[in-house]
Amino acid sequence: MNSRAQTVKTLPLICWKSQPVITTELLASVYGVEEHQIRQNFKNNTDRFIEGVHHFKITGQDLREFSLQVENFYSQISRKTRALMLWTERGTVRHAKMLGTDKAWEVQDQLEAFYFTRKAEATQPEPPRLTTKEQREPLIKAMCRLVSVSHAKGRPLTYEDAHSIINLKMGVDSVEALTLEQIPKAMTLVGELLERVVLEGEYIGKDDAPYYEPEPRISHAQRQELNHAIDRALGSAVSRDCGESGQQWVRNRLRVKLNLRHIEDMRPDQLPLALAELEWLSQDLDGYLAYRAKQREILCREIIGGGTPWTPHLAKEWMAELKQAVPPRPDWLVMREKLLGQAEDN
């Protein structure tokens, strides 16, 4: 994101999940510190921040939708950004405490008075105007024409290739994610591609080119369903451990299992197979987490605890089996042996 000096009163209000939030960039700007200080404080005190209470970490489709909301509003989010932290009011209080400077507390008072108390409706950026199927139809026909002409001219271009080029140039995952304002630019781009497949500058507007019906792909709603299923399969614990790498490996698994070049190439009839694969992944992770919990128990008991008996349990058994009070300075090992002997006698 493009950094520039900000004061609390000039901060544009940003909302996520119907509540005011602030980015790391803007928070550092008003506190008068470097962004890395905010990130380092969070890294060193992760256990003091609860997602959904002190911050939101947005990725994937959520990040793309958020980027469209703030585009040309106060700054732009780089396309290279894979995750973005948004701090709530309670999260900024945590950061003010960690910075501990007079300015940080002064700014925090201003944030509470002038920023987090503002109504979201007053300055919420207009949501992007996504297109309907009918509004995208001219673009789809133009892309099909591009594929047909490329085959007729001996420079075959697959529908997947054309689709990927448009997505890449327009910065979206699929044409369904294009805004109404982006459609004319996408049409112009298809026209430029048409000119590039012409042999020796010959105009390609001929009607005798064969037509290749593109394979159907999963819709925007189905991709959202898939993204939610991936999040559920990974779970919060694995997502926290693996981060974006875990998400990437899940998609890689699906590409291999379903013979896809890109996840966006998935056909509607392949979605149930993908969801079934994610169920298998969830079961695999449950087994792994159970194994890891067992290993953690062994680590705590045998390595850290040195194989010593768990004294609260031992004391409870001592009073239940022998009807005796635990002495002030107990010899726990002798007590364990006595209990074991009692059990053998019974």
N, C-alpha and C positions, 0 to 999 in steps of 0.2 A: 504494500500500500504506500502511496505517496505521503511522505511526512511533511507537515508544516506546523508552524507555531499555532497553538490554540489556547484560548482562555475558556474557563468553565461556561461563561455566559454566551460564548459564540459557538459552543459545541453543538453540532447537529444531533438531534435526538435519534438514537438507533434503538430499535426494539427487536426482541426475539422472544417468541412464545408469549407475546402480549405483555412484556415487561421491559423497561428501559435497561439497556446494557451498554458497555463501552469496550472498545477494542484495546489490545495491549499497546498499540501505537499511540492512540489518543490519550490513554491513561498515563503513559510515560511522558507525553508532551505536556500535559497540565501539571504533573508532579515535578517537571523539570529534571527528569532523570533519563538515562538511556533505556531503550527497550530491553536490552539484555539483563538489566537489573531486575525488571519485573519478572522476566522468565526465570532467572536464577532463583529469585525468592520463592517462586512457585515450585521449582524443581527441588529446592532444599526443604520445602514444607508441604509436600504433596498431601500428607496425611491430614493436614488442617483444612484442606479444601474439598468440598463435596460437590460433585457435578450435579447441576440442577438447582443447587442452593447458592453456591459461591461463584460458579462459572458454568458456561456451556462450551463444549468443544464440538464444533460443527465440521463435518467432512462430507465428501461425496455429493449426492444430489442436494442435500440441505445447504452445503456451501455454495453450490452453483446458483441455487435460487436466491440465497442471501446476496451473492455478488450482483445479481441482476437488480435487486432492490436498491442497493447503494450506488450502483454505477451512475456516474455523472451527478450524484447527490452531494457527496463531500469528498470522495476520493475513489480510486479504483483498486480492486483487489487483483493482484497478479495472478495470471493463469497458472503459474508454477506453484501457487499456494495449495497445499494438500490438506491443511487443517487450520482452523482459526479459533482462537480463544476469545470468548465474550464474557466480560466480568459483570456480575450483578452488583447491586449496592453493597450487599454483605461481603462480596469478594473484594471490593475496593477498600472496605474497612480493614480487612486482613492485610492488604498491601500497605496501607498507611501505617499500621502497627509495626510491620516489618521494616519499613523505611525509617520510621521513628524520628523524622525531621520536623521542625516547626512548619516548614512549607507544606510538607505532605499532609499534616493535620489541618492546616489552614485551607488547603485545596479540598480536602475531604469534607470539611464543613460546607464549602461552596457547592460541591457535588450533591450533597444531601439537600441543600436549600434550593438550588437552581436547576439541577439536572434530573435527579431521580424522582422529583416530585412533579415533573411535567407530564401532561397527558400524552399518551402514545398517539392518539388520534390527531393531535394538533400538527405534528410534523412528521408523521410516519410517511416514508417515501411510497409513492404509488407502486403497487405490485406490477410486475411485468405483464403485459398483455399477451398471453400465449395464444397461438393461432388455433383455429378449428380445422377439421379435416377438409372442409370446403375451401378455406382460405389457403391451405397448403397444396390443393389439387393442381394449380398451374405449375408450381415448382416440381411436383412429382412427375407430371407429364413431361416437363422439360428435361428432367434427369433421365427418364425412360428414353426420350428422343436422343439424348446424348449417347446412351449405351447403344441404341440401334444404329446410329450413324457411325459410331466408332467401329462396329463390326462390319458395316457396309464398306467402310474406307480401308479395311485391312489393318486397323489399329484397335483391336478389340479391348474394350474397357468393360469390366464387370460392373454390375449395379452396386456391388459392395464397395468397389474402388471409388466409384463416383460418390456414393454416400459418405465414405470416409473422408474424401477430399472436402466436401461441403461442410461436414461436421468440424473438421480441423480448422478450416478457414474461418468459420463462423464462431468457433469456440463453444460448441455445444456437443452433447452426446448423440443427439438425433434431431431430425427435422421437426419432430414433435415439440422439441424444446425451444424452437425459434420463436421470437416475439414477432408481433405484427410489423414492427418497424424494420426487422431484419429480412423479411421476405423479399423486398425489392433488391436488396444487395445480393442475396443468394441467387436470385434470377439473373442478375448481371454476371455473377461469377459463372453460372452454368453457360451463359452465352459466350463468355471468354473461353471456356473449356471447349465448347463446340468449334470455335475458330481454330483452336490448336490441333484438332484432329483432322483438319482438312489437308489434303495432299496438294502441294504447290499452290496454296492460296485459293483453291476452288471453293465457291460458296456451297455450304452443306444443306441448304434448305430444300431438299428433295423429298418427294413423298413416297419413293419406291424403296426406302430403306426398311429392312425387316424389323418387326417389333418383338422385343424380348420381355415377356412378363416377369417382373422381379418377384423373388420369393417373399412371402409375407414375413414380417418381423413382429416381435412382441411390442405391444403398445407402451406408451409412457406409463400408464397405470400398472401394467404388468411388470415393467422395470422397477417401479416403486415397490411392488409386492415382493419382487426378487431381492431388492436391497434390504427390505425389512426382514426377510427370511434369513439373509446372510447375517444381519445384526443379531437375530435371535439365536442362530446356530453358534456364533462365536461367544455370545454372552459377555457380560461386563468384565469378568475376570480375565478371560483370554484377550479381549480387546485392550484392556489396560496393559497386559504384558506384551502383546505383539504390536499394538498400534496399527498404523496404516499398512505395515508389512503383512499382517494377518489378513486384512481385507484383500490385498493384492494376491495372496496365495490362494484364497478361496476362489477368486475369479479365474486364476490360472488353472485350478483343479477343474472348474466347470468347462473352461475352453478345451482342455484335453479330453475330458469325458464325452463332450458333445461335438467334438471336431469343429470348433469355432475359431475364426481368426480374431474376432472381437466379440465381447459379450453382447453388444448391440445387434450382432448378426443372428441371435437366437430366434428360432421360429416359434410361433405360439404353441405348436404341438410338442416342442422340446421343454417348455416351461415345467410341466409336471415331472419330467425326468430330472430337471435341475433342482426342483423342490425336494424330490425324493433323495437326491444326492446330499442335499443339505441336512436332511434328517439323519442320514448315515453319519455325516460329519458331527452332528450334535451328539449322537451316541458314542462316537469315537472320543470326542472331547470329554464326555461324562466319565468314560473309563479312564482316560488320562488324568483327569482331575482327582478321581478317587485314588488312583495310584500315587499321584503326587501328595495327596493328603496323608496317605499311609507312610510315604517316605519322610514327610515332614514330621509325622509322629515319631518315627524311628530316630530321626535327627535330634528331636527335642529330648526324647527319653534316654536313648542310648549314648548319644554323643555329648549333647549339652548337659543332660542330667546324669551322665556317667553310669547309667543302669541302676540308679538308686530307686527305691520304691516311692510311689506317690503318697506322701505323708497324710493328706486329708482323707484319702480312701483307707489307708492303713489304720488311722485313728478311729474311723467309723467302724471298721471291722473289729478292731480291738474291743471297743465298748459293746458291740452287738454280740460277739462270740464269747468273750471272756467276762463280760459284765464288770469290767474294771475301768477306772478312770485312767486316762493317759498321764503318766508321770510328768512333772515339770521339765525334767531333762531326759527325755526318752532316748533309749538306744533303739533306734528304728530297725536296725538289721536284726537284733536279737528278737524284737517283737515280731518281725516278719517270720523268722524261723519258728517261733512259738506258735504262731497262727497256722503255719504250714503243717507243723506237727499235730496240732489240734484237728486239722482237716483230715490228715491220714488216719488218725485214731477213730474218727467218725466213719 
